C-alpha cells in the first residue's frame, strides 16, 4: 500500500481477484502527494509545525492544524500533476459529461489497516469534473485536520509513515447504502454476517447521524433476520412527544430486498477469504438496482465476555435501557452534553459524554472521556470503530439520552448491558471494565523497543561493588545512576581534608532507622544545626506516632537496614549508603532510600505562591511485581487526593503539586512523610485492588501502619 494507500490497495485486490462490481475510477498515488509537497517546499515546514504539537492541549492542536491546513490550501498543484489528474478523469466513460460526478476519498498509507483512521480523513462527494483538483486539495488538507493529527500521534505513527494517496471514483446515485461486516462488531463469537443500511447516501450512517436498519444473515443457512431498531430509551410524556416529532423528520427506512442481502453476504465471505481476516465493506444499491462495492477493509473484533453473575441494581434507577453496544465496558462519571462539534473542545476530563450524533471528529476527546452515550449511531459508524480502538465504552441508538440525562448528573454507563444507571455501581465497574483491541506494534514502538535496551536497563546497582565504574556503564540509566551516586558522595563526603573548611554536612539525629546527611546551603562555618521548613515538615510526618518503624509483625526492619546490601539501596553505617538532603530555609531536595525502593522529594516553600511546588519520584521495591504495582497504585491515589498530578510507568511514579501557599505545602509535606513511612514494606503484603481501596480509605482516616 506504499503507493495506493490502504483503501486503494484493498479495492485493487478485490477487483483483480474477485472482479466484484465497483465504481470506475483511479488512484492519485502517494508519490504524487510527495511531489506536491516537495514542489512547494513543504516537508520541513510541516515537520517544524508538527514538532510544536501537544495533543493534550486543544489550543496547541488546533493552532498547529490551522497552520498546516493553510499551508496546503495555499500551495499550488504542479502543472504536470494537475494535468494528469484531469486527463485521468476525462478518460473515464462519461468523465467529461457535466452530469457525471465523482467521489474523492482519502487512501493514506496505514489507513484501513490495523489502524482504521475511521472517518478521520476527508472524503468529498458529488464532485463535478471541473472541481476534481479542488477536491483533491481538500483531501490533502484533511490530512492535517486536528482530529486526524490527534489520531495519528496517538497511534504512534510518524508523519512520513502516513503519506496520502487519493481515490477518485464515479459517484453512485443510491437508493440504499450501508456497511456489511463478517460478524458482530462487538462479539466475535457471533458469526452471523451483519448488514447495516439506510436510504440514500451512506455518509449519514458512517458519520453517526442516523440509526440504521440491520439485517442478520446466517453463514450456514442464509437465514435472514431484520432488525429495525425502535427508540428504546425511557420516556417522559414531553420527551416522547419531542422524539415523535424528531422521527417525522427522518423518513421510515424501506426494507432491502432479501436477494441483495444474500448477495452482500456472499461478497463478505469471498472478500474475507481473500484477505484472510474479518472484514467490513461499504456498499450502495443504485437506482437501477445494481449493487456496487465502495470500500473493503479488515476489522478487529474482540470476543464478548462470558455471562456474568447478576448484579444487584435494585437501589439504582435505570435511566437508559436497550441501547446498542458499540464499544465494551462500563464507566462512572458526570454527564456532559454536547449538541454540536463546536462544543467538543469544552468537554471536561473524565466526563460521560452524551451526544445526539457521533461524528468522527468527536474522536478528539476519546482520551479524555470515560464513556459516550449517543441518541443515534450504530456499531458500524466510524466513531464506533475509533472508540473500540481506544477502549472507551460506547452506547449508540439510545434514542433520547440528550433529553433524559441531565448535565452534571452522576451515572454509571454499562455498554455491555446497553444501560445507563443513576449513581455509581462499584460491582458493575469491576465486572465490566473497558476493553481495548490489541494492535500490532507501530514503527515508533518498534524503534523505541530497539532503543530501550540502551536507555533503561540498570546494571550498576551496588555502589560498593568493584564493577561500579564508568567502564561498566551500558545504558543511560547506568550513566545517570553512576553520576548521581558519585556526585552525592563527593558533596556529602565526611573525609577530612576534602574541603578547606569544616563541612556544612550534618548527620541528623533521629529515631528513624535511616541515616540522613544534610547539606545546609544557608549555614555558615559556625552553624551545626540545619534549619529548613520543608525538611522539618517532612520529618514530622516520617516520625508520626502512628508509624511503626521498628516492630513489623512479619519483618525485622532494623536488621534489614543493617544487613541488606542488595540493589545498592541500603541503610548501613557507611555514609555512602545513606540518604542525602540539600536544604535551605525554604528549599528541600531529599534523596532517600527505604529498603529496596528509592524516593526523591524536591520542594520549594516560600512567600510566592506561584513559585511553590512539591515534586516526588517514587521507584523500586523488594516484593513481587504485583505487589510493587499495587503499592504504586496506592501511592498514586493518595497523591491525587492531595492535589498532585501523577504519572506512573512500570515501577516508577512521578508526582507534582504546584502553585500552593506555604501553609498548604507544609501540611502536604507532613502527610507525604506519613505516606512514605507507611509504604516501606507495603509491596510485600498488598495482594489485590480491593486491598488498595481499603488501605487508601484507612490512610485518609488516619491509619498509617499496614505491615500486618
matplotlib code that plots the C-alpha trace (Angstrom):
import matplotlib.pyplot as plt

x = [0.0, 3.0, 1.7, -2.0, -2.7, -4.8, -8.2, -6.9, -4.9, -7.9, -10.2, -7.5, -7.0, -10.8, -11.1, -8.1, -9.0, -12.8, -13.8, -16.7, -18.6, -17.4, -17.5, -14.9, -12.0, -8.3, -5.8, -3.6, -0.6, 1.4, 4.3, 2.0, 1.5, 5.2, 5.7, 3.1, 4.8, 8.3, 7.3, 6.0, 9.0, 6.6, 8.1, 10.4, 7.7, 5.2, 7.7, 8.5, 4.9, 4.2, 7.1, 5.3, 2.1, 0.9, -2.1, -3.1, -3.6, -6.6, -5.1, -1.8, -3.5, -5.9, -3.3, -0.9, -3.8, -4.8, -1.2, -0.8, -4.1, -3.3, 0.0, -1.8, -4.6, -2.2, 0.2, 0.0, -0.7, 2.2, 1.0, 2.3, 0.3, -2.9, -2.8, -2.5, -5.4, -7.7, -6.7, -7.4, -10.9, -11.6, -10.7, -13.4, -16.7, -18.8, -15.9, -16.3, -20.1, -21.5, -23.9, -21.1, -20.0, -17.2, -16.4, -12.9, -11.7, -8.6, -6.4, -3.4, -0.8, -1.8, -5.5, -7.9, -5.3, -4.6, -5.3, -8.6, -8.3, -12.1, -13.6, -10.5, -9.6, -11.6, -14.0, -15.7, -18.8, -20.8, -17.7, -18.2, -15.5, -14.2, -13.8, -11.7, -8.5, -10.1, -11.5, -8.0, -6.5, -9.3, -8.5, -4.8, -5.7, -7.8, -4.7, -3.9, -7.3, -7.0, -8.8, -6.5, -3.3, -4.6, -5.4, -2.1, 0.0, -1.9, -1.4, 2.3, 2.7, 5.1, 4.2, 6.4, 4.8, 1.3, 1.6, -1.7, -3.0, -6.4, -9.1, -11.3, -14.4, -17.6, -20.5, -23.3, -26.8, -28.0, -31.4, -29.7, -26.2, -24.6, -21.9, -21.7, -19.4, -18.0, -19.8, -21.0, -18.5, -18.7, -18.8, -16.6, -18.4, -21.5, -20.7, -23.7, -23.0, -24.3, -25.6, -26.4, -28.1, -30.1, -31.7, -29.7, -26.0, -24.2, -22.4, -25.2, -24.6, -20.8, -21.0, -23.2, -26.1, -28.8, -29.8, -29.8, -31.8, -29.9, -30.1, -28.5, -27.6, -26.7, -23.4, -24.6, -28.2, -28.5, -31.3, -32.3, -33.4, -34.3, -33.9, -35.5, -34.3, -37.0, -36.4, -35.9, -35.0, -37.3, -39.5, -41.4, -44.6, -43.0, -39.9, -41.9, -43.7, -40.3, -38.9, -42.0, -41.6, -38.0, -38.9, -41.1, -38.0, -36.3, -38.4, -39.1, -36.5, -37.7, -36.5, -33.7, -34.8, -33.5, -31.7, -29.4, -28.8, -27.7, -25.6, -23.8, -23.3, -21.7, -19.4, -18.4, -17.5, -15.4, -13.5, -13.0, -11.4, -9.3, -7.9, -7.8, -9.3, -12.6, -13.7, -16.0, -17.3, -19.2, -21.7, -24.5, -27.5, -28.2, -31.5, -31.1, -30.9, -27.2, -25.1, -21.6, -18.7, -17.3, -14.7, -13.3, -11.2, -10.1, -11.6, -10.5, -13.0, -13.0, -14.8, -17.8, -17.1, -18.8, -22.0, -21.5, -23.3, -26.3, -25.6, -27.9, -29.0, -32.3, -31.1, -30.2, -32.6, -32.3, -32.1, -31.5, -32.3, -31.9, -29.3, -26.8, -23.3, -20.7, -17.7, -17.5, -17.1, -18.6, -17.7, -18.8, -18.8, -20.8, -22.9, -21.7, -24.0, -22.6, -25.1, -22.6, -19.0, -18.1, -18.6, -16.3, -13.2, -15.1, -15.7, -14.1, -11.8, -13.4, -16.9, -19.6, -20.1, -23.8, -24.5, -27.1, -24.8, -21.3, -19.3, -15.8, -14.3, -15.5, -12.6, -10.6, -12.0, -11.8, -8.6, -10.4, -13.9, -14.8, -17.7, -20.0, -23.8, -25.4, -29.1, -28.2, -25.4, -24.5, -21.6, -20.8, -20.2, -16.6, -16.7, -17.6, -14.5, -12.3, -14.0, -13.3, -9.7, -9.4, -11.2, -13.9, -17.4, -19.9, -23.7, -25.4, -29.1, -30.1, -33.0, -33.4, -30.3, -29.6, -33.1, -33.3, -29.8, -29.0, -25.7, -23.7, -25.7, -23.6, -24.3, -22.8, -22.8, -22.7, -22.2, -22.2, -25.8, -27.0, -28.0, -27.3, -27.9, -28.1, -25.2, -22.1, -22.3, -18.9, -19.6, -20.6, -17.4, -15.4, -17.1, -17.4, -14.1, -13.3, -11.5, -9.1, -8.5, -4.9, -2.9, 0.3, 3.2, 3.8, 7.0, 7.6, 7.1, 9.5, 12.1, 11.6, 11.9, 15.3, 16.5, 15.1, 17.9, 20.4, 18.2, 16.5, 18.4, 20.1, 23.2, 25.2, 23.2, 25.7, 28.0, 30.2, 30.9, 34.3, 32.2, 30.7, 32.9, 32.4, 33.7, 30.7, 28.0, 25.9, 22.8, 21.8, 20.3, 23.7, 25.3, 22.7, 23.0, 26.8, 26.9, 24.2, 25.9, 29.4, 28.0, 26.3, 29.3, 31.5, 29.0, 28.4, 31.8, 32.9, 36.5, 38.9, 40.7, 38.0, 37.1, 39.4, 36.9, 34.6, 31.9, 28.4, 27.1, 25.3, 24.1, 20.6, 19.9, 16.5, 14.8, 14.3, 16.2, 17.7, 20.9, 20.1, 23.0, 22.0, 23.9, 22.5, 23.1, 22.2, 24.7, 27.9, 31.0, 29.8, 26.3, 25.8, 22.0, 20.3, 17.0, 14.6, 10.8, 10.2, 12.6, 11.1, 7.5, 8.6, 10.3, 7.3, 5.3, 8.0, 8.1, 4.3, 3.4, 1.1, 4.1, 5.7, 9.3, 10.9, 8.3, 6.7, 4.8, 6.4, 9.6, 12.6, 13.1, 16.2, 18.0, 17.0, 18.5, 21.7, 22.4, 20.8, 23.2, 21.2, 20.4, 22.8, 19.9, 20.7, 21.0, 24.2, 26.8, 28.7, 27.6, 28.0, 24.8, 22.7, 20.1, 21.0, 19.3, 20.2, 18.3, 17.8, 15.1, 12.5, 14.0, 14.5, 16.0, 16.0, 17.3, 16.0, 16.4, 13.8, 15.0, 14.6, 12.8, 14.1, 12.4, 13.3, 11.5, 12.1, 10.3, 10.2, 8.1, 8.5, 6.4, 5.5, 2.6, 3.2, 6.8, 6.0, 5.9, 6.5, 7.9, 8.1, 9.7, 9.0, 10.6, 11.5, 10.6, 11.6, 8.3, 6.7, 5.9, 2.2, 2.9, 5.1, 2.4, -0.4, 1.7, 2.3, -1.5, -1.9, 0.7, -0.8, -4.3, -3.2, -1.2, -4.2, -6.3, -3.7, -3.9, -0.9, -0.7, 0.5, 2.2, 3.2, 5.2, 6.3, 7.7, 8.2, 5.9, 6.3, 4.0, 3.8, 1.9, 2.3, 1.2, 0.2, 0.5, 3.3, 1.0, -0.5, 2.9, 3.9, 0.7, 1.1, 4.8, 3.7, 1.1, 3.7, 6.1, 3.4, 2.7, 6.3, 6.8, 3.6, 4.7, 8.1, 7.1, 3.7, 4.7, 5.3, 1.9, -0.5, -2.4, -5.2, -7.0, -9.6, -6.8, -5.6, -9.1, -9.3, -5.9, -6.5, -9.6, -7.8, -4.9, -7.2, -8.8, -5.5, -4.2, -0.6, 0.5, -0.1, 2.6, 0.1]
y = [0.0, 2.3, 3.8, 3.3, 3.6, 1.1, 1.9, 1.8, -1.4, -3.4, -2.3, -3.2, -6.6, -7.3, -6.1, -8.2, -11.4, -11.3, -8.8, -7.6, -4.6, -1.2, 2.4, 3.1, 5.3, 5.8, 6.4, 9.5, 7.9, 8.8, 9.6, 12.4, 13.6, 13.7, 15.6, 18.1, 18.7, 19.0, 21.3, 23.7, 23.2, 22.0, 18.9, 20.8, 23.4, 20.7, 18.9, 22.1, 22.8, 19.2, 19.4, 22.0, 19.9, 18.9, 16.7, 17.1, 20.8, 21.7, 25.1, 23.7, 21.1, 23.5, 26.1, 23.6, 22.2, 25.6, 26.5, 23.2, 23.3, 26.9, 25.7, 23.0, 25.3, 28.0, 25.6, 25.1, 21.8, 21.4, 21.6, 18.2, 16.6, 18.6, 17.7, 14.0, 14.1, 16.0, 13.6, 10.5, 11.8, 12.6, 9.0, 7.5, 6.8, 9.9, 11.7, 14.8, 14.9, 17.5, 15.1, 12.8, 13.4, 11.9, 10.7, 11.8, 9.9, 9.6, 6.5, 7.1, 4.6, 2.8, 3.8, 0.9, -1.4, -2.3, 1.4, 2.2, 6.0, 5.6, 8.9, 10.9, 11.9, 13.7, 12.4, 14.7, 13.6, 14.8, 16.4, 17.9, 17.1, 20.7, 20.6, 17.4, 19.4, 21.4, 18.2, 16.6, 19.6, 19.3, 15.7, 16.5, 19.4, 17.0, 15.0, 17.9, 18.3, 18.4, 15.1, 13.4, 14.7, 13.6, 10.1, 9.6, 10.7, 8.6, 5.6, 6.2, 6.8, 9.3, 11.9, 10.3, 6.9, 8.1, 9.7, 10.4, 8.7, 9.8, 7.6, 9.1, 7.1, 7.8, 8.7, 6.2, 7.6, 5.2, 4.1, 2.3, 2.4, 0.7, -1.3, -5.1, -7.0, -10.5, -10.8, -8.8, -5.9, -6.2, -10.0, -12.2, -15.3, -14.3, -15.4, -14.0, -11.6, -8.2, -5.6, -2.1, 0.3, 3.4, 5.1, 7.3, 8.1, 6.2, 9.2, 9.6, 6.0, 6.1, 9.6, 8.6, 10.7, 8.0, 4.7, 2.3, -0.9, -4.1, -7.4, -10.6, -13.3, -16.8, -18.2, -21.8, -21.5, -17.9, -17.3, -13.6, -11.6, -8.0, -5.6, -2.2, -0.7, 1.1, 4.0, 2.2, 4.8, 5.5, 8.4, 11.1, 12.3, 15.5, 13.7, 11.2, 14.0, 15.5, 12.2, 11.5, 15.0, 14.1, 10.8, 12.6, 14.4, 11.0, 9.1, 5.4, 3.2, 0.7, -2.9, -4.0, -7.0, -10.3, -11.1, -8.1, -9.1, -12.5, -11.0, -8.8, -11.8, -13.7, -10.7, -10.6, -14.3, -14.0, -10.9, -12.4, -15.5, -13.3, -11.1, -14.0, -12.0, -10.5, -7.7, -4.8, -3.4, -0.3, -0.7, 1.1, -0.1, 2.4, 3.5, 0.7, -2.0, -2.6, -3.3, -1.8, -2.3, 1.0, 0.0, -3.1, -3.1, -5.5, -5.2, -6.0, -7.8, -8.8, -11.8, -10.9, -11.6, -14.6, -14.3, -12.6, -13.2, -11.0, -7.6, -6.2, -2.9, -2.6, 0.6, 2.3, 3.9, 2.8, 5.9, 4.3, 0.8, -1.2, 1.0, -0.8, -1.8, -0.2, -0.5, -2.6, -1.8, 0.3, 3.7, 6.2, 9.9, 13.1, 13.7, 16.4, 17.1, 18.2, 19.4, 20.2, 19.9, 23.4, 22.3, 19.3, 21.3, 22.2, 18.6, 18.2, 15.3, 12.1, 13.1, 10.9, 12.4, 12.4, 13.5, 13.3, 12.0, 10.5, 12.3, 11.0, 14.4, 13.6, 11.1, 14.2, 13.6, 9.9, 10.1, 12.5, 11.0, 7.8, 6.8, 8.0, 7.7, 8.7, 9.2, 7.8, 6.0, 2.3, 0.0, 0.3, 4.0, 5.5, 6.9, 3.5, 2.0, 4.5, 4.1, 0.4, 1.0, 3.5, 1.2, 3.8, 2.3, 3.5, 3.1, 4.1, 4.2, 5.4, 7.4, 10.3, 10.3, 14.0, 15.0, 12.4, 12.7, 16.0, 17.8, 17.1, 14.0, 11.1, 8.0, 4.5, 3.5, -0.2, -0.7, -4.5, -4.4, -1.4, 0.5, 3.8, 3.8, 6.7, 6.8, 4.7, 0.9, -0.4, -4.1, -3.2, -1.2, -4.2, -6.8, -4.9, -3.0, -1.1, -3.3, -2.2, -4.0, -5.2, -3.9, -4.7, -2.5, 0.7, 1.8, 4.2, 1.5, -0.8, 1.9, 2.7, -1.0, -1.2, 2.0, 1.0, -1.6, 1.4, 3.6, 1.7, -1.4, -0.6, -2.8, -0.6, -1.3, -1.7, 1.3, -0.9, -3.3, -3.2, -3.2, 0.2, 2.1, 4.2, 1.4, -0.7, 1.8, 0.1, 2.4, 5.9, 4.7, 3.3, 6.7, 8.6, 6.3, 6.4, 10.2, 10.7, 8.4, 9.9, 13.4, 12.8, 11.0, 14.0, 16.6, 14.9, 13.3, 13.4, 12.7, 15.1, 17.4, 17.2, 20.8, 23.6, 24.4, 22.4, 20.6, 22.0, 18.4, 17.2, 13.7, 14.1, 12.5, 10.9, 7.7, 6.7, 3.6, 5.9, 7.9, 11.3, 13.6, 17.2, 19.9, 23.3, 25.9, 28.7, 27.5, 29.5, 27.9, 28.2, 26.7, 23.0, 22.5, 22.8, 24.8, 24.0, 24.4, 21.8, 19.2, 19.8, 19.2, 16.0, 14.7, 15.5, 13.2, 10.5, 10.4, 10.5, 8.3, 6.2, 4.9, 1.7, 1.7, -0.9, -3.5, -5.1, -8.3, -10.2, -8.4, -7.0, -3.6, -2.8, -6.0, -5.5, -2.0, -3.1, -6.2, -5.7, -4.6, -5.9, -3.4, -0.8, 0.7, 0.2, 2.0, 0.9, 2.8, 3.7, 7.3, 6.2, 4.2, 6.8, 9.3, 12.8, 16.2, 19.7, 22.3, 26.0, 27.7, 27.3, 24.5, 20.8, 18.2, 14.8, 11.5, 8.9, 5.1, 2.9, -0.7, -1.7, 1.4, 4.9, 8.3, 11.8, 14.8, 18.3, 21.2, 25.0, 26.6, 30.4, 33.5, 33.5, 31.0, 30.8, 29.5, 26.9, 23.2, 19.7, 17.1, 13.4, 10.4, 7.0, 3.9, 0.3, -2.3, -5.7, -7.6, -9.4, -7.3, -7.4, -6.0, -3.3, -2.3, -2.3, -0.2, 2.3, 2.4, 3.2, 6.0, 7.4, 7.5, 9.2, 11.8, 12.5, 13.2, 15.6, 17.5, 16.1, 15.5, 11.9, 9.8, 6.2, 3.8, 0.3, 0.6, 4.4, 7.2, 10.9, 13.4, 17.2, 19.7, 23.4, 26.9, 26.4, 28.7, 27.9, 26.5, 24.1, 23.0, 22.4, 20.5, 18.4, 17.5, 16.3, 14.0, 13.0, 11.9, 9.7, 8.3, 7.4, 5.9, 3.8, 2.3, 0.9, -2.7, -2.5, -4.2, -7.4, -7.6, -6.0, -8.6, -7.0, -3.9, -4.3, -4.0, -0.8, 0.7, -0.3, 1.0, 4.3, 4.8, 3.8, 6.2, 9.1, 8.3, 8.4, 4.8, 4.6, 1.0, -1.6, -4.1, -6.6]
z = [0.0, -0.1, -3.4, -3.2, 0.5, 2.4, 0.8, -2.7, -2.1, -0.8, -3.7, -6.2, -4.7, -4.7, -8.3, -9.5, -7.8, -7.4, -10.1, -8.0, -9.4, -8.1, -9.4, -12.1, -11.0, -10.4, -7.6, -7.3, -5.6, -2.6, -5.0, -6.4, -2.8, -2.2, -5.5, -4.4, -1.1, -2.4, -5.3, -2.6, -0.2, 2.5, 4.2, 6.5, 7.3, 8.1, 10.4, 12.2, 13.0, 14.0, 16.4, 18.4, 18.8, 22.3, 21.7, 25.3, 24.7, 22.5, 21.8, 20.6, 18.5, 16.8, 16.2, 14.5, 12.5, 11.3, 10.2, 8.4, 6.6, 5.5, 4.0, 1.9, 0.9, -0.4, -2.2, -5.9, -7.5, -10.0, -13.6, -14.5, -11.7, -12.3, -16.0, -15.3, -12.8, -15.2, -18.0, -15.9, -15.1, -18.7, -19.8, -17.7, -19.6, -19.1, -17.4, -19.5, -19.2, -16.8, -15.3, -14.1, -10.6, -8.5, -5.0, -4.0, -0.9, 1.2, 0.9, 3.2, 4.0, 7.2, 6.7, 6.8, 8.3, 11.9, 12.4, 10.9, 10.8, 10.5, 9.4, 10.5, 6.9, 4.3, 1.7, -0.8, -2.6, -5.6, -7.1, -10.6, -13.2, -13.2, -9.3, -9.0, -8.4, -5.7, -4.1, -4.3, -2.4, 0.1, 0.8, 1.2, 3.6, 5.6, 6.5, 8.9, 10.5, 14.3, 14.8, 12.1, 13.7, 17.2, 16.0, 14.1, 17.0, 19.5, 17.2, 17.3, 13.6, 12.1, 9.5, 7.0, 7.6, 6.5, 3.1, 1.4, -1.8, -3.1, -4.6, -7.3, -8.3, -10.2, -7.8, -7.4, -7.0, -4.4, -3.2, -0.3, 1.2, 4.1, 5.8, 5.9, 8.3, 8.7, 12.1, 15.1, 15.5, 19.3, 19.6, 17.5, 18.8, 16.8, 13.3, 11.5, 8.7, 9.8, 7.3, 8.4, 5.9, 5.4, 2.4, 0.1, 0.7, 3.4, 4.9, 7.5, 8.6, 8.8, 10.2, 13.1, 12.1, 11.9, 13.5, 10.6, 9.9, 10.5, 8.6, 10.0, 7.6, 8.8, 7.5, 7.2, 6.1, 4.7, 7.2, 7.3, 10.4, 10.0, 13.0, 12.6, 15.9, 17.9, 20.1, 23.4, 26.0, 28.9, 28.0, 29.9, 28.1, 27.0, 25.8, 23.9, 22.1, 21.2, 19.9, 17.8, 16.2, 15.5, 13.9, 11.4, 10.1, 9.4, 6.8, 7.6, 6.0, 3.5, 3.7, 1.5, -0.6, 0.6, -2.6, -2.2, 1.4, 0.3, -2.4, 0.1, 2.4, -0.5, -1.1, 2.5, 2.5, -0.6, 0.5, 3.9, 2.3, 0.0, 2.8, 5.3, 8.2, 9.3, 7.0, 6.7, 3.4, 2.3, -0.5, -2.4, -4.4, -7.2, -8.8, -11.4, -8.7, -9.4, -6.3, -6.0, -3.6, -2.4, 0.2, 1.9, 5.0, 7.7, 11.1, 14.6, 16.8, 20.5, 21.9, 24.1, 27.7, 29.3, 31.1, 34.5, 37.8, 38.3, 39.8, 42.4, 40.9, 42.9, 44.6, 41.3, 38.8, 35.2, 33.0, 29.6, 28.7, 25.4, 23.8, 21.4, 22.4, 20.1, 22.4, 25.6, 29.2, 31.9, 33.4, 36.0, 35.8, 35.4, 32.3, 29.9, 26.9, 23.5, 20.8, 18.0, 17.0, 18.2, 21.8, 21.6, 22.9, 26.0, 27.2, 30.6, 31.5, 32.9, 31.8, 30.4, 27.0, 25.9, 22.3, 19.6, 16.9, 16.7, 14.0, 13.5, 14.7, 18.3, 18.4, 19.7, 23.2, 23.5, 25.5, 28.0, 28.5, 30.4, 28.2, 25.4, 25.0, 21.7, 20.7, 17.2, 15.5, 15.1, 15.8, 12.1, 12.1, 12.1, 15.6, 17.0, 15.3, 16.9, 20.3, 20.2, 19.4, 22.3, 24.7, 25.6, 26.4, 23.9, 23.6, 20.4, 19.4, 22.9, 21.5, 23.8, 26.1, 25.4, 26.7, 29.6, 31.1, 32.8, 32.7, 35.9, 36.9, 38.2, 36.2, 35.6, 31.9, 31.2, 27.5, 27.7, 29.1, 27.0, 30.1, 32.0, 35.7, 38.2, 40.7, 40.9, 40.9, 42.1, 41.3, 37.7, 37.2, 38.4, 36.3, 33.1, 32.7, 29.4, 26.9, 24.2, 21.0, 20.9, 18.0, 16.4, 17.3, 15.4, 13.7, 16.5, 19.1, 17.2, 17.2, 20.8, 21.7, 19.9, 21.7, 25.1, 25.7, 25.7, 27.9, 30.7, 31.9, 35.2, 35.8, 38.2, 41.3, 44.1, 44.7, 46.9, 44.1, 42.2, 39.0, 39.9, 37.4, 34.3, 32.0, 33.1, 32.1, 29.4, 29.4, 30.0, 33.3, 34.3, 33.4, 35.4, 38.4, 38.4, 38.1, 40.7, 43.2, 42.8, 42.9, 46.2, 47.6, 46.8, 48.0, 51.4, 51.9, 55.6, 54.7, 56.4, 54.1, 51.4, 52.0, 53.2, 55.9, 58.1, 56.1, 56.2, 56.0, 59.1, 60.1, 61.5, 64.9, 64.8, 65.9, 62.3, 61.0, 58.4, 58.0, 56.5, 55.8, 55.3, 53.4, 54.6, 52.0, 54.5, 57.1, 58.0, 59.4, 63.0, 62.4, 63.0, 63.1, 59.7, 59.7, 56.8, 56.9, 54.3, 55.9, 59.3, 57.9, 56.1, 59.2, 61.3, 59.0, 59.0, 62.8, 63.3, 66.4, 64.2, 62.2, 63.3, 62.0, 64.3, 65.0, 62.0, 62.8, 60.0, 59.3, 61.3, 59.7, 61.9, 60.9, 57.3, 57.2, 58.9, 56.8, 53.3, 50.6, 47.6, 44.8, 46.3, 48.3, 51.9, 55.3, 57.0, 59.0, 55.8, 54.8, 51.1, 51.6, 53.5, 52.4, 51.5, 51.6, 50.3, 52.2, 52.8, 54.9, 52.2, 50.0, 50.2, 47.9, 49.5, 48.1, 50.4, 50.5, 52.0, 51.8, 48.2, 47.0, 46.4, 46.9, 45.7, 47.2, 45.7, 47.2, 47.4, 50.1, 50.0, 50.1, 46.4, 45.9, 42.2, 42.7, 45.3, 44.5, 45.6, 43.2, 44.1, 42.4, 43.9, 42.4, 43.1, 45.6, 47.1, 46.7, 43.8, 40.7, 41.5, 45.0, 43.6, 41.1, 43.7, 46.1, 43.3, 42.8, 46.5, 46.5, 43.3, 44.7, 47.9, 45.9, 43.7, 46.7, 48.0, 44.7, 42.9, 39.2, 38.9, 36.2, 36.5, 34.3, 35.3, 38.9, 38.6, 39.8, 39.3, 41.1, 41.2, 43.2, 42.1, 42.9, 46.5, 49.6, 52.1, 54.8, 52.3, 51.2, 54.8, 55.6, 52.5, 53.3, 56.7, 55.1, 52.5, 55.2, 56.7, 53.3, 52.6, 56.1, 55.8, 52.4, 53.4, 53.2, 51.7, 48.4, 50.4, 51.9, 49.5, 47.4, 45.3, 44.2, 47.0, 49.5, 47.7, 48.0, 51.7, 52.5, 50.8, 52.9, 56.1, 55.3, 54.7, 58.1, 59.9, 59.9, 58.8, 59.8, 57.1, 57.8, 59.2]

ax = plt.figure().add_subplot(projection="3d")
ax.plot(x, y, z, "-o")
ax.set_aspect("equal")
plt.show()
